[in-house]
Amino acid sequence: MFKKILLVLCLFFISFSFSYQIKADMGPKPTTTVEVVGLLEPYYFDLLYEVDSSSVATHDEVTFNEQLEYDYYDLDYPDTLNGYQDEDGFASYTLYRTSPHSIAQVEENKFVCGYFSPPRTFKIVLILDNDEIIVSKILQKSLFHSKFVFDLSDFSKTSADSKVIDGITVYEVSDGLTQSIPWEKAIISFITTVTLTIIIELIILFLFMYRKQDSFILVLKINLFSQGLLYLAMILSYLSSDFFGYLGALIIGELIVFVFEIYMVGRFLKEKSKSKACTYALIANLISLLSGVLFFSIFLPF
């Protein structure tokens, strides 16, 4: 039986490694999603971010088109922001971001900015006709996947604060902005991942020839506590930090869970010998670690 368990473990490692290699360049990357609400006239979407003034040169036609190719959601882009920098030192994300970046339009009025490094400090800018732009207040990206709603239902050019910068009429809007946190999806991800991980550990317990109800109840309670805290920490770190923060929570959390579960199972799981209980805990945690990463990557709440 022990050899069969080791075989299952090896097959699991191989299948996980294969899937990981296929998806190695498809890991989660930070994004900023913006939904524009209530603006009826046509516009082009972009972000402004803080740029050194020496980097904001007016692009020639070739350079201008190179900045747009593959990185902007539309084939067309007005030259309104070409060479533009506002009083706060902010310039176009599309035209002046040097690291890999992109803006994709996922719905009619919803845009995803990212690829590698959407700016943490930025403004939303909407480019209208006749060299006019609507600019939000300065925003701070606080989540790995930040989502903002820019509500312009009450916006009016006649009542909005405006100024002229380099011949461009700038309407400044400080209201109508909210950042949402996907708590509902996070809860679903948490419940799904913890449930699947615990099921796997109970199956492994069965493969180790444990049959008493008390043994399964004990392992269930231990895992509800340890796996629940682990994946809660992972989700919170992923929400509020970055992918490396998530990995840090996973590595540190799993080390704590390893020690905790081996101790608890070795001490209280009495159906068989202490050595077999500890062996079960070690193998179960190795498999649940890999399955947890796999499940969490599938059921990410974003």
Number of C-alpha atoms within 10 A of each C-alpha: 9 10 8 11 15 12 12 14 15 13 12 15 15 12 10 15 14 12 11 14 10 9 10 10 8 9 9 15 14 18 24 22 20 24 18 19 14 12 16 8 7 10 17 15 25 24 23 27 26 20 17 12 14 6 12 19 13 14 16 9 9 8 11 17 15 12 18 18 13 14 19 20 18 14 10 11 17 12 15 18 24 18 17 21 21 16 7 10 14 21 29 25 25 24 27 21 20 11 10 11 20 23 25 18 17 12 9 8 14 16 21 21 26 20 18 14 17 28 22 16 15 21 22 22 25 20 21 17 12 9 14 18 22 21 20 21 14 14 18 13 18 16 21 22 26 24 21 20 16 20 17 17 12 11 16 11 11 8 9 15 12 17 12 10 12 13 11 15 16 23 22 17 20 13 13 14 18 13 16 12 16 13 12 10 14 19 14 13 23 22 15 14 24 23 15 14 24 22 14 17 23 19 13 21 20 14 15 18 12 18 12 10 8 13 19 18 12 15 20 15 12 18 22 16 11 19 25 19 14 22 24 19 16 22 22 15 21 23 23 17 16 18 18 11 18 19 15 15 21 21 15 12 18 20 12 13 21 18 12 15 21 18 15 16 22 20 12 13 20 12 14 13 11 15 10 15 23 19 16 21 24 17 17 23 23 17 19 23 19 16 19 22 17 15 18 19 14 11 17 16 19 17
